[in-house]
Amino acid sequence: MAALSLKASSRTLQPAGAMISAQLNTKQDGYQRAYSSYIGKNAFYEWQIGRIDRVADKLKFRLEETPGVIPEILDECKDVLERVRTEEQPRIDTVLDTLNENLEESKETLKRVNSSLASVQGMFSFVENNSGLVKIGLAAVGGVIFLDLLVGLFVLIRMALGF
């Protein structure tokens, strides 16, 4: 037999080696193909789940655009101005009306004070025009008061000494 195997050429022996190699590679390739198929199916299913989730999110949530910083500030200013016009403006108007009434009363009071000062001014102008008579009158009144005090002093001294 050994002779038979030696008589066989390498060409006749090669198909058996190739058959063993092909079987080994086929098993490895089969595992590799099964693994690649599993990875591909898994990626496909993940993609399908993601697509369904996106559709569900579109149904659940509505995308709204929020304004930027400047439009928000402008909207707040608009709200403040509307509140001032509706709530604060009537209050300011009532305060201004009250202030106007007070000013009118002050004007009337100042007119009365001016008329009183005019009469006092007339009296001062009389005193200024007749200053000589006023000085004489004041001197007479001062003299009478001085004499009254002098007589009072004599009376008190007489009472104290018992005369």
Chimera marker file (.cmm) of the C-alpha trace (Angstrom):
<marker_set name="trace">
<marker id="1" x="0.000" y="0.000" z="0.000" r="1" g="1" b="0" radius="0.5"/>
<marker id="2" x="2.757" y="2.234" z="0.717" r="1" g="1" b="0" radius="0.5"/>
<marker id="3" x="3.788" y="1.625" z="-2.794" r="1" g="1" b="0" radius="0.5"/>
<marker id="4" x="0.378" y="2.551" z="-4.060" r="1" g="1" b="0" radius="0.5"/>
<marker id="5" x="0.377" y="5.773" z="-2.183" r="1" g="1" b="0" radius="0.5"/>
<marker id="6" x="3.797" y="6.577" z="-3.533" r="1" g="1" b="0" radius="0.5"/>
<marker id="7" x="2.722" y="5.811" z="-7.030" r="1" g="1" b="0" radius="0.5"/>
<marker id="8" x="-0.123" y="8.308" z="-6.743" r="1" g="1" b="0" radius="0.5"/>
<marker id="9" x="0.716" y="11.660" z="-8.118" r="1" g="1" b="0" radius="0.5"/>
<marker id="10" x="0.309" y="14.918" z="-6.267" r="1" g="1" b="0" radius="0.5"/>
<marker id="11" x="-2.479" y="15.761" z="-8.667" r="1" g="1" b="0" radius="0.5"/>
<marker id="12" x="-4.487" y="12.819" z="-7.483" r="1" g="1" b="0" radius="0.5"/>
<marker id="13" x="-3.777" y="13.620" z="-3.869" r="1" g="1" b="0" radius="0.5"/>
<marker id="14" x="-4.608" y="17.349" z="-4.150" r="1" g="1" b="0" radius="0.5"/>
<marker id="15" x="-8.397" y="17.017" z="-4.513" r="1" g="1" b="0" radius="0.5"/>
<marker id="16" x="-8.588" y="15.291" z="-1.168" r="1" g="1" b="0" radius="0.5"/>
<marker id="17" x="-6.613" y="18.119" z="0.501" r="1" g="1" b="0" radius="0.5"/>
<marker id="18" x="-8.660" y="20.717" z="-1.252" r="1" g="1" b="0" radius="0.5"/>
<marker id="19" x="-11.820" y="18.968" z="-0.137" r="1" g="1" b="0" radius="0.5"/>
<marker id="20" x="-10.677" y="19.023" z="3.512" r="1" g="1" b="0" radius="0.5"/>
<marker id="21" x="-9.625" y="22.664" z="3.209" r="1" g="1" b="0" radius="0.5"/>
<marker id="22" x="-12.905" y="23.591" z="1.577" r="1" g="1" b="0" radius="0.5"/>
<marker id="23" x="-14.841" y="21.902" z="4.343" r="1" g="1" b="0" radius="0.5"/>
<marker id="24" x="-12.870" y="23.746" z="7.006" r="1" g="1" b="0" radius="0.5"/>
<marker id="25" x="-13.266" y="27.066" z="5.188" r="1" g="1" b="0" radius="0.5"/>
<marker id="26" x="-16.949" y="26.398" z="4.622" r="1" g="1" b="0" radius="0.5"/>
<marker id="27" x="-17.552" y="25.921" z="8.319" r="1" g="1" b="0" radius="0.5"/>
<marker id="28" x="-15.621" y="29.101" z="9.118" r="1" g="1" b="0" radius="0.5"/>
<marker id="29" x="-17.323" y="30.973" z="6.301" r="1" g="1" b="0" radius="0.5"/>
<marker id="30" x="-20.669" y="29.687" z="7.472" r="1" g="1" b="0" radius="0.5"/>
<marker id="31" x="-20.069" y="30.990" z="10.962" r="1" g="1" b="0" radius="0.5"/>
<marker id="32" x="-18.840" y="34.286" z="9.558" r="1" g="1" b="0" radius="0.5"/>
<marker id="33" x="-21.821" y="34.544" z="7.217" r="1" g="1" b="0" radius="0.5"/>
<marker id="34" x="-24.258" y="33.694" z="10.027" r="1" g="1" b="0" radius="0.5"/>
<marker id="35" x="-22.642" y="36.312" z="12.273" r="1" g="1" b="0" radius="0.5"/>
<marker id="36" x="-22.698" y="38.949" z="9.516" r="1" g="1" b="0" radius="0.5"/>
<marker id="37" x="-26.318" y="38.092" z="8.768" r="1" g="1" b="0" radius="0.5"/>
<marker id="38" x="-27.167" y="38.468" z="12.461" r="1" g="1" b="0" radius="0.5"/>
<marker id="39" x="-25.372" y="41.833" z="12.680" r="1" g="1" b="0" radius="0.5"/>
<marker id="40" x="-27.118" y="43.044" z="9.506" r="1" g="1" b="0" radius="0.5"/>
<marker id="41" x="-30.560" y="41.954" z="10.723" r="1" g="1" b="0" radius="0.5"/>
<marker id="42" x="-29.895" y="43.529" z="14.110" r="1" g="1" b="0" radius="0.5"/>
<marker id="43" x="-28.872" y="46.848" z="12.489" r="1" g="1" b="0" radius="0.5"/>
<marker id="44" x="-31.949" y="46.700" z="10.251" r="1" g="1" b="0" radius="0.5"/>
<marker id="45" x="-34.254" y="46.085" z="13.222" r="1" g="1" b="0" radius="0.5"/>
<marker id="46" x="-32.609" y="48.897" z="15.194" r="1" g="1" b="0" radius="0.5"/>
<marker id="47" x="-33.151" y="51.209" z="12.215" r="1" g="1" b="0" radius="0.5"/>
<marker id="48" x="-36.811" y="50.140" z="12.026" r="1" g="1" b="0" radius="0.5"/>
<marker id="49" x="-37.269" y="50.778" z="15.765" r="1" g="1" b="0" radius="0.5"/>
<marker id="50" x="-35.638" y="54.218" z="15.422" r="1" g="1" b="0" radius="0.5"/>
<marker id="51" x="-37.922" y="55.070" z="12.495" r="1" g="1" b="0" radius="0.5"/>
<marker id="52" x="-41.003" y="53.996" z="14.453" r="1" g="1" b="0" radius="0.5"/>
<marker id="53" x="-39.788" y="56.021" z="17.471" r="1" g="1" b="0" radius="0.5"/>
<marker id="54" x="-39.373" y="59.108" z="15.282" r="1" g="1" b="0" radius="0.5"/>
<marker id="55" x="-42.893" y="58.691" z="13.929" r="1" g="1" b="0" radius="0.5"/>
<marker id="56" x="-44.213" y="58.211" z="17.478" r="1" g="1" b="0" radius="0.5"/>
<marker id="57" x="-42.344" y="61.327" z="18.645" r="1" g="1" b="0" radius="0.5"/>
<marker id="58" x="-43.878" y="63.326" z="15.812" r="1" g="1" b="0" radius="0.5"/>
<marker id="59" x="-47.302" y="62.204" z="17.007" r="1" g="1" b="0" radius="0.5"/>
<marker id="60" x="-46.566" y="62.814" z="20.705" r="1" g="1" b="0" radius="0.5"/>
<marker id="61" x="-44.619" y="66.042" z="20.563" r="1" g="1" b="0" radius="0.5"/>
<marker id="62" x="-45.077" y="69.155" z="18.508" r="1" g="1" b="0" radius="0.5"/>
<marker id="63" x="-42.025" y="71.162" z="17.613" r="1" g="1" b="0" radius="0.5"/>
<marker id="64" x="-42.464" y="74.820" z="18.406" r="1" g="1" b="0" radius="0.5"/>
<marker id="65" x="-40.034" y="77.511" z="17.554" r="1" g="1" b="0" radius="0.5"/>
<marker id="66" x="-39.145" y="79.710" z="20.470" r="1" g="1" b="0" radius="0.5"/>
<marker id="67" x="-38.317" y="83.324" z="19.746" r="1" g="1" b="0" radius="0.5"/>
<marker id="68" x="-34.848" y="84.658" z="20.333" r="1" g="1" b="0" radius="0.5"/>
<marker id="69" x="-33.737" y="86.960" z="23.121" r="1" g="1" b="0" radius="0.5"/>
<marker id="70" x="-34.610" y="90.234" z="21.382" r="1" g="1" b="0" radius="0.5"/>
<marker id="71" x="-38.182" y="89.192" z="20.403" r="1" g="1" b="0" radius="0.5"/>
<marker id="72" x="-38.762" y="87.979" z="23.973" r="1" g="1" b="0" radius="0.5"/>
<marker id="73" x="-37.594" y="91.331" z="25.353" r="1" g="1" b="0" radius="0.5"/>
<marker id="74" x="-39.827" y="93.169" z="22.876" r="1" g="1" b="0" radius="0.5"/>
<marker id="75" x="-42.806" y="91.006" z="23.867" r="1" g="1" b="0" radius="0.5"/>
<marker id="76" x="-42.157" y="91.719" z="27.545" r="1" g="1" b="0" radius="0.5"/>
<marker id="77" x="-41.947" y="95.451" z="26.801" r="1" g="1" b="0" radius="0.5"/>
<marker id="78" x="-45.221" y="95.232" z="24.899" r="1" g="1" b="0" radius="0.5"/>
<marker id="79" x="-46.867" y="93.465" z="27.845" r="1" g="1" b="0" radius="0.5"/>
<marker id="80" x="-45.546" y="96.096" z="30.264" r="1" g="1" b="0" radius="0.5"/>
<marker id="81" x="-46.833" y="98.921" z="28.062" r="1" g="1" b="0" radius="0.5"/>
<marker id="82" x="-50.266" y="97.305" z="27.782" r="1" g="1" b="0" radius="0.5"/>
<marker id="83" x="-50.404" y="96.899" z="31.571" r="1" g="1" b="0" radius="0.5"/>
<marker id="84" x="-49.369" y="100.517" z="32.052" r="1" g="1" b="0" radius="0.5"/>
<marker id="85" x="-52.080" y="101.663" z="29.636" r="1" g="1" b="0" radius="0.5"/>
<marker id="86" x="-54.807" y="99.566" z="31.234" r="1" g="1" b="0" radius="0.5"/>
<marker id="87" x="-53.894" y="99.671" z="34.945" r="1" g="1" b="0" radius="0.5"/>
<marker id="88" x="-51.368" y="102.381" z="35.682" r="1" g="1" b="0" radius="0.5"/>
<marker id="89" x="-52.576" y="105.124" z="33.350" r="1" g="1" b="0" radius="0.5"/>
<marker id="90" x="-55.953" y="105.582" z="35.144" r="1" g="1" b="0" radius="0.5"/>
<marker id="91" x="-54.106" y="105.826" z="38.468" r="1" g="1" b="0" radius="0.5"/>
<marker id="92" x="-51.720" y="108.388" z="37.050" r="1" g="1" b="0" radius="0.5"/>
<marker id="93" x="-54.675" y="110.340" z="35.617" r="1" g="1" b="0" radius="0.5"/>
<marker id="94" x="-56.427" y="110.442" z="38.997" r="1" g="1" b="0" radius="0.5"/>
<marker id="95" x="-53.213" y="111.581" z="40.708" r="1" g="1" b="0" radius="0.5"/>
<marker id="96" x="-52.741" y="114.305" z="38.095" r="1" g="1" b="0" radius="0.5"/>
<marker id="97" x="-56.374" y="115.403" z="38.457" r="1" g="1" b="0" radius="0.5"/>
<marker id="98" x="-55.945" y="115.622" z="42.230" r="1" g="1" b="0" radius="0.5"/>
<marker id="99" x="-52.728" y="117.567" z="41.749" r="1" g="1" b="0" radius="0.5"/>
<marker id="100" x="-54.499" y="119.937" z="39.348" r="1" g="1" b="0" radius="0.5"/>
<marker id="101" x="-57.279" y="120.551" z="41.899" r="1" g="1" b="0" radius="0.5"/>
<marker id="102" x="-54.673" y="121.245" z="44.582" r="1" g="1" b="0" radius="0.5"/>
<marker id="103" x="-52.928" y="123.697" z="42.291" r="1" g="1" b="0" radius="0.5"/>
<marker id="104" x="-56.207" y="125.518" z="41.618" r="1" g="1" b="0" radius="0.5"/>
<marker id="105" x="-56.853" y="125.788" z="45.359" r="1" g="1" b="0" radius="0.5"/>
<marker id="106" x="-53.284" y="127.055" z="45.858" r="1" g="1" b="0" radius="0.5"/>
<marker id="107" x="-53.860" y="129.719" z="43.207" r="1" g="1" b="0" radius="0.5"/>
<marker id="108" x="-56.988" y="130.889" z="45.008" r="1" g="1" b="0" radius="0.5"/>
<marker id="109" x="-55.137" y="130.962" z="48.322" r="1" g="1" b="0" radius="0.5"/>
<marker id="110" x="-52.275" y="132.942" z="46.779" r="1" g="1" b="0" radius="0.5"/>
<marker id="111" x="-54.772" y="135.465" z="45.357" r="1" g="1" b="0" radius="0.5"/>
<marker id="112" x="-56.232" y="135.956" z="48.824" r="1" g="1" b="0" radius="0.5"/>
<marker id="113" x="-52.762" y="136.303" z="50.345" r="1" g="1" b="0" radius="0.5"/>
<marker id="114" x="-51.865" y="138.844" z="47.653" r="1" g="1" b="0" radius="0.5"/>
<marker id="115" x="-54.953" y="140.917" z="48.438" r="1" g="1" b="0" radius="0.5"/>
<marker id="116" x="-54.116" y="140.766" z="52.185" r="1" g="1" b="0" radius="0.5"/>
<marker id="117" x="-50.557" y="141.798" z="51.459" r="1" g="1" b="0" radius="0.5"/>
<marker id="118" x="-51.851" y="144.661" z="49.331" r="1" g="1" b="0" radius="0.5"/>
<marker id="119" x="-53.772" y="146.013" z="52.306" r="1" g="1" b="0" radius="0.5"/>
<marker id="120" x="-50.725" y="145.574" z="54.571" r="1" g="1" b="0" radius="0.5"/>
<marker id="121" x="-48.656" y="147.270" z="51.890" r="1" g="1" b="0" radius="0.5"/>
<marker id="122" x="-51.139" y="150.152" z="51.954" r="1" g="1" b="0" radius="0.5"/>
<marker id="123" x="-50.682" y="150.429" z="55.692" r="1" g="1" b="0" radius="0.5"/>
<marker id="124" x="-46.913" y="150.439" z="55.362" r="1" g="1" b="0" radius="0.5"/>
<marker id="125" x="-47.106" y="153.063" z="52.657" r="1" g="1" b="0" radius="0.5"/>
<marker id="126" x="-49.253" y="155.222" z="55.035" r="1" g="1" b="0" radius="0.5"/>
<marker id="127" x="-46.629" y="154.821" z="57.761" r="1" g="1" b="0" radius="0.5"/>
<marker id="128" x="-43.903" y="155.620" z="55.271" r="1" g="1" b="0" radius="0.5"/>
<marker id="129" x="-45.704" y="158.731" z="53.991" r="1" g="1" b="0" radius="0.5"/>
<marker id="130" x="-46.490" y="159.998" z="57.517" r="1" g="1" b="0" radius="0.5"/>
<marker id="131" x="-43.329" y="158.921" z="59.284" r="1" g="1" b="0" radius="0.5"/>
<marker id="132" x="-43.017" y="162.156" z="61.244" r="1" g="1" b="0" radius="0.5"/>
<marker id="133" x="-46.478" y="161.769" z="62.794" r="1" g="1" b="0" radius="0.5"/>
<marker id="134" x="-45.853" y="158.124" z="63.551" r="1" g="1" b="0" radius="0.5"/>
<marker id="135" x="-42.589" y="158.972" z="65.302" r="1" g="1" b="0" radius="0.5"/>
<marker id="136" x="-44.301" y="161.640" z="67.379" r="1" g="1" b="0" radius="0.5"/>
<marker id="137" x="-47.093" y="159.178" z="68.299" r="1" g="1" b="0" radius="0.5"/>
<marker id="138" x="-44.584" y="156.487" z="69.262" r="1" g="1" b="0" radius="0.5"/>
<marker id="139" x="-42.622" y="158.973" z="71.341" r="1" g="1" b="0" radius="0.5"/>
<marker id="140" x="-45.819" y="160.032" z="73.158" r="1" g="1" b="0" radius="0.5"/>
<marker id="141" x="-46.798" y="156.424" z="73.860" r="1" g="1" b="0" radius="0.5"/>
<marker id="142" x="-43.236" y="155.704" z="75.050" r="1" g="1" b="0" radius="0.5"/>
<marker id="143" x="-43.323" y="158.743" z="77.323" r="1" g="1" b="0" radius="0.5"/>
<marker id="144" x="-46.653" y="157.711" z="78.839" r="1" g="1" b="0" radius="0.5"/>
<marker id="145" x="-45.353" y="154.198" z="79.504" r="1" g="1" b="0" radius="0.5"/>
<marker id="146" x="-42.187" y="155.619" z="81.077" r="1" g="1" b="0" radius="0.5"/>
<marker id="147" x="-44.202" y="157.949" z="83.332" r="1" g="1" b="0" radius="0.5"/>
<marker id="148" x="-46.518" y="155.082" z="84.279" r="1" g="1" b="0" radius="0.5"/>
<marker id="149" x="-43.550" y="152.940" z="85.297" r="1" g="1" b="0" radius="0.5"/>
<marker id="150" x="-42.018" y="155.815" z="87.235" r="1" g="1" b="0" radius="0.5"/>
<marker id="151" x="-45.241" y="156.455" z="89.169" r="1" g="1" b="0" radius="0.5"/>
<marker id="152" x="-45.532" y="152.679" z="89.797" r="1" g="1" b="0" radius="0.5"/>
<marker id="153" x="-42.021" y="152.710" z="91.218" r="1" g="1" b="0" radius="0.5"/>
<marker id="154" x="-42.873" y="155.538" z="93.637" r="1" g="1" b="0" radius="0.5"/>
<marker id="155" x="-46.016" y="153.757" z="94.739" r="1" g="1" b="0" radius="0.5"/>
<marker id="156" x="-44.123" y="150.508" z="95.379" r="1" g="1" b="0" radius="0.5"/>
<marker id="157" x="-41.389" y="152.298" z="97.349" r="1" g="1" b="0" radius="0.5"/>
<marker id="158" x="-44.019" y="154.121" z="99.469" r="1" g="1" b="0" radius="0.5"/>
<marker id="159" x="-45.838" y="150.857" z="100.197" r="1" g="1" b="0" radius="0.5"/>
<marker id="160" x="-42.581" y="149.123" z="101.046" r="1" g="1" b="0" radius="0.5"/>
<marker id="161" x="-41.462" y="151.844" z="103.411" r="1" g="1" b="0" radius="0.5"/>
<marker id="162" x="-44.920" y="152.420" z="104.853" r="1" g="1" b="0" radius="0.5"/>
<marker id="163" x="-45.337" y="156.151" z="104.150" r="1" g="1" b="0" radius="0.5"/>
<link id1="1" id2="2" r="1" g="1" b="0" radius="0.2"/>
<link id1="2" id2="3" r="1" g="1" b="0" radius="0.2"/>
<link id1="3" id2="4" r="1" g="1" b="0" radius="0.2"/>
<link id1="4" id2="5" r="1" g="1" b="0" radius="0.2"/>
<link id1="5" id2="6" r="1" g="1" b="0" radius="0.2"/>
<link id1="6" id2="7" r="1" g="1" b="0" radius="0.2"/>
<link id1="7" id2="8" r="1" g="1" b="0" radius="0.2"/>
<link id1="8" id2="9" r="1" g="1" b="0" radius="0.2"/>
<link id1="9" id2="10" r="1" g="1" b="0" radius="0.2"/>
<link id1="10" id2="11" r="1" g="1" b="0" radius="0.2"/>
<link id1="11" id2="12" r="1" g="1" b="0" radius="0.2"/>
<link id1="12" id2="13" r="1" g="1" b="0" radius="0.2"/>
<link id1="13" id2="14" r="1" g="1" b="0" radius="0.2"/>
<link id1="14" id2="15" r="1" g="1" b="0" radius="0.2"/>
<link id1="15" id2="16" r="1" g="1" b="0" radius="0.2"/>
<link id1="16" id2="17" r="1" g="1" b="0" radius="0.2"/>
<link id1="17" id2="18" r="1" g="1" b="0" radius="0.2"/>
<link id1="18" id2="19" r="1" g="1" b="0" radius="0.2"/>
<link id1="19" id2="20" r="1" g="1" b="0" radius="0.2"/>
<link id1="20" id2="21" r="1" g="1" b="0" radius="0.2"/>
<link id1="21" id2="22" r="1" g="1" b="0" radius="0.2"/>
<link id1="22" id2="23" r="1" g="1" b="0" radius="0.2"/>
<link id1="23" id2="24" r="1" g="1" b="0" radius="0.2"/>
<link id1="24" id2="25" r="1" g="1" b="0" radius="0.2"/>
<link id1="25" id2="26" r="1" g="1" b="0" radius="0.2"/>
<link id1="26" id2="27" r="1" g="1" b="0" radius="0.2"/>
<link id1="27" id2="28" r="1" g="1" b="0" radius="0.2"/>
<link id1="28" id2="29" r="1" g="1" b="0" radius="0.2"/>
<link id1="29" id2="30" r="1" g="1" b="0" radius="0.2"/>
<link id1="30" id2="31" r="1" g="1" b="0" radius="0.2"/>
<link id1="31" id2="32" r="1" g="1" b="0" radius="0.2"/>
<link id1="32" id2="33" r="1" g="1" b="0" radius="0.2"/>
<link id1="33" id2="34" r="1" g="1" b="0" radius="0.2"/>
<link id1="34" id2="35" r="1" g="1" b="0" radius="0.2"/>
<link id1="35" id2="36" r="1" g="1" b="0" radius="0.2"/>
<link id1="36" id2="37" r="1" g="1" b="0" radius="0.2"/>
<link id1="37" id2="38" r="1" g="1" b="0" radius="0.2"/>
<link id1="38" id2="39" r="1" g="1" b="0" radius="0.2"/>
<link id1="39" id2="40" r="1" g="1" b="0" radius="0.2"/>
<link id1="40" id2="41" r="1" g="1" b="0" radius="0.2"/>
<link id1="41" id2="42" r="1" g="1" b="0" radius="0.2"/>
<link id1="42" id2="43" r="1" g="1" b="0" radius="0.2"/>
<link id1="43" id2="44" r="1" g="1" b="0" radius="0.2"/>
<link id1="44" id2="45" r="1" g="1" b="0" radius="0.2"/>
<link id1="45" id2="46" r="1" g="1" b="0" radius="0.2"/>
<link id1="46" id2="47" r="1" g="1" b="0" radius="0.2"/>
<link id1="47" id2="48" r="1" g="1" b="0" radius="0.2"/>
<link id1="48" id2="49" r="1" g="1" b="0" radius="0.2"/>
<link id1="49" id2="50" r="1" g="1" b="0" radius="0.2"/>
<link id1="50" id2="51" r="1" g="1" b="0" radius="0.2"/>
<link id1="51" id2="52" r="1" g="1" b="0" radius="0.2"/>
<link id1="52" id2="53" r="1" g="1" b="0" radius="0.2"/>
<link id1="53" id2="54" r="1" g="1" b="0" radius="0.2"/>
<link id1="54" id2="55" r="1" g="1" b="0" radius="0.2"/>
<link id1="55" id2="56" r="1" g="1" b="0" radius="0.2"/>
<link id1="56" id2="57" r="1" g="1" b="0" radius="0.2"/>
<link id1="57" id2="58" r="1" g="1" b="0" radius="0.2"/>
<link id1="58" id2="59" r="1" g="1" b="0" radius="0.2"/>
<link id1="59" id2="60" r="1" g="1" b="0" radius="0.2"/>
<link id1="60" id2="61" r="1" g="1" b="0" radius="0.2"/>
<link id1="61" id2="62" r="1" g="1" b="0" radius="0.2"/>
<link id1="62" id2="63" r="1" g="1" b="0" radius="0.2"/>
<link id1="63" id2="64" r="1" g="1" b="0" radius="0.2"/>
<link id1="64" id2="65" r="1" g="1" b="0" radius="0.2"/>
<link id1="65" id2="66" r="1" g="1" b="0" radius="0.2"/>
<link id1="66" id2="67" r="1" g="1" b="0" radius="0.2"/>
<link id1="67" id2="68" r="1" g="1" b="0" radius="0.2"/>
<link id1="68" id2="69" r="1" g="1" b="0" radius="0.2"/>
<link id1="69" id2="70" r="1" g="1" b="0" radius="0.2"/>
<link id1="70" id2="71" r="1" g="1" b="0" radius="0.2"/>
<link id1="71" id2="72" r="1" g="1" b="0" radius="0.2"/>
<link id1="72" id2="73" r="1" g="1" b="0" radius="0.2"/>
<link id1="73" id2="74" r="1" g="1" b="0" radius="0.2"/>
<link id1="74" id2="75" r="1" g="1" b="0" radius="0.2"/>
<link id1="75" id2="76" r="1" g="1" b="0" radius="0.2"/>
<link id1="76" id2="77" r="1" g="1" b="0" radius="0.2"/>
<link id1="77" id2="78" r="1" g="1" b="0" radius="0.2"/>
<link id1="78" id2="79" r="1" g="1" b="0" radius="0.2"/>
<link id1="79" id2="80" r="1" g="1" b="0" radius="0.2"/>
<link id1="80" id2="81" r="1" g="1" b="0" radius="0.2"/>
<link id1="81" id2="82" r="1" g="1" b="0" radius="0.2"/>
<link id1="82" id2="83" r="1" g="1" b="0" radius="0.2"/>
<link id1="83" id2="84" r="1" g="1" b="0" radius="0.2"/>
<link id1="84" id2="85" r="1" g="1" b="0" radius="0.2"/>
<link id1="85" id2="86" r="1" g="1" b="0" radius="0.2"/>
<link id1="86" id2="87" r="1" g="1" b="0" radius="0.2"/>
<link id1="87" id2="88" r="1" g="1" b="0" radius="0.2"/>
<link id1="88" id2="89" r="1" g="1" b="0" radius="0.2"/>
<link id1="89" id2="90" r="1" g="1" b="0" radius="0.2"/>
<link id1="90" id2="91" r="1" g="1" b="0" radius="0.2"/>
<link id1="91" id2="92" r="1" g="1" b="0" radius="0.2"/>
<link id1="92" id2="93" r="1" g="1" b="0" radius="0.2"/>
<link id1="93" id2="94" r="1" g="1" b="0" radius="0.2"/>
<link id1="94" id2="95" r="1" g="1" b="0" radius="0.2"/>
<link id1="95" id2="96" r="1" g="1" b="0" radius="0.2"/>
<link id1="96" id2="97" r="1" g="1" b="0" radius="0.2"/>
<link id1="97" id2="98" r="1" g="1" b="0" radius="0.2"/>
<link id1="98" id2="99" r="1" g="1" b="0" radius="0.2"/>
<link id1="99" id2="100" r="1" g="1" b="0" radius="0.2"/>
<link id1="100" id2="101" r="1" g="1" b="0" radius="0.2"/>
<link id1="101" id2="102" r="1" g="1" b="0" radius="0.2"/>
<link id1="102" id2="103" r="1" g="1" b="0" radius="0.2"/>
<link id1="103" id2="104" r="1" g="1" b="0" radius="0.2"/>
<link id1="104" id2="105" r="1" g="1" b="0" radius="0.2"/>
<link id1="105" id2="106" r="1" g="1" b="0" radius="0.2"/>
<link id1="106" id2="107" r="1" g="1" b="0" radius="0.2"/>
<link id1="107" id2="108" r="1" g="1" b="0" radius="0.2"/>
<link id1="108" id2="109" r="1" g="1" b="0" radius="0.2"/>
<link id1="109" id2="110" r="1" g="1" b="0" radius="0.2"/>
<link id1="110" id2="111" r="1" g="1" b="0" radius="0.2"/>
<link id1="111" id2="112" r="1" g="1" b="0" radius="0.2"/>
<link id1="112" id2="113" r="1" g="1" b="0" radius="0.2"/>
<link id1="113" id2="114" r="1" g="1" b="0" radius="0.2"/>
<link id1="114" id2="115" r="1" g="1" b="0" radius="0.2"/>
<link id1="115" id2="116" r="1" g="1" b="0" radius="0.2"/>
<link id1="116" id2="117" r="1" g="1" b="0" radius="0.2"/>
<link id1="117" id2="118" r="1" g="1" b="0" radius="0.2"/>
<link id1="118" id2="119" r="1" g="1" b="0" radius="0.2"/>
<link id1="119" id2="120" r="1" g="1" b="0" radius="0.2"/>
<link id1="120" id2="121" r="1" g="1" b="0" radius="0.2"/>
<link id1="121" id2="122" r="1" g="1" b="0" radius="0.2"/>
<link id1="122" id2="123" r="1" g="1" b="0" radius="0.2"/>
<link id1="123" id2="124" r="1" g="1" b="0" radius="0.2"/>
<link id1="124" id2="125" r="1" g="1" b="0" radius="0.2"/>
<link id1="125" id2="126" r="1" g="1" b="0" radius="0.2"/>
<link id1="126" id2="127" r="1" g="1" b="0" radius="0.2"/>
<link id1="127" id2="128" r="1" g="1" b="0" radius="0.2"/>
<link id1="128" id2="129" r="1" g="1" b="0" radius="0.2"/>
<link id1="129" id2="130" r="1" g="1" b="0" radius="0.2"/>
<link id1="130" id2="131" r="1" g="1" b="0" radius="0.2"/>
<link id1="131" id2="132" r="1" g="1" b="0" radius="0.2"/>
<link id1="132" id2="133" r="1" g="1" b="0" radius="0.2"/>
<link id1="133" id2="134" r="1" g="1" b="0" radius="0.2"/>
<link id1="134" id2="135" r="1" g="1" b="0" radius="0.2"/>
<link id1="135" id2="136" r="1" g="1" b="0" radius="0.2"/>
<link id1="136" id2="137" r="1" g="1" b="0" radius="0.2"/>
<link id1="137" id2="138" r="1" g="1" b="0" radius="0.2"/>
<link id1="138" id2="139" r="1" g="1" b="0" radius="0.2"/>
<link id1="139" id2="140" r="1" g="1" b="0" radius="0.2"/>
<link id1="140" id2="141" r="1" g="1" b="0" radius="0.2"/>
<link id1="141" id2="142" r="1" g="1" b="0" radius="0.2"/>
<link id1="142" id2="143" r="1" g="1" b="0" radius="0.2"/>
<link id1="143" id2="144" r="1" g="1" b="0" radius="0.2"/>
<link id1="144" id2="145" r="1" g="1" b="0" radius="0.2"/>
<link id1="145" id2="146" r="1" g="1" b="0" radius="0.2"/>
<link id1="146" id2="147" r="1" g="1" b="0" radius="0.2"/>
<link id1="147" id2="148" r="1" g="1" b="0" radius="0.2"/>
<link id1="148" id2="149" r="1" g="1" b="0" radius="0.2"/>
<link id1="149" id2="150" r="1" g="1" b="0" radius="0.2"/>
<link id1="150" id2="151" r="1" g="1" b="0" radius="0.2"/>
<link id1="151" id2="152" r="1" g="1" b="0" radius="0.2"/>
<link id1="152" id2="153" r="1" g="1" b="0" radius="0.2"/>
<link id1="153" id2="154" r="1" g="1" b="0" radius="0.2"/>
<link id1="154" id2="155" r="1" g="1" b="0" radius="0.2"/>
<link id1="155" id2="156" r="1" g="1" b="0" radius="0.2"/>
<link id1="156" id2="157" r="1" g="1" b="0" radius="0.2"/>
<link id1="157" id2="158" r="1" g="1" b="0" radius="0.2"/>
<link id1="158" id2="159" r="1" g="1" b="0" radius="0.2"/>
<link id1="159" id2="160" r="1" g="1" b="0" radius="0.2"/>
<link id1="160" id2="161" r="1" g="1" b="0" radius="0.2"/>
<link id1="161" id2="162" r="1" g="1" b="0" radius="0.2"/>
<link id1="162" id2="163" r="1" g="1" b="0" radius="0.2"/>
</marker_set>
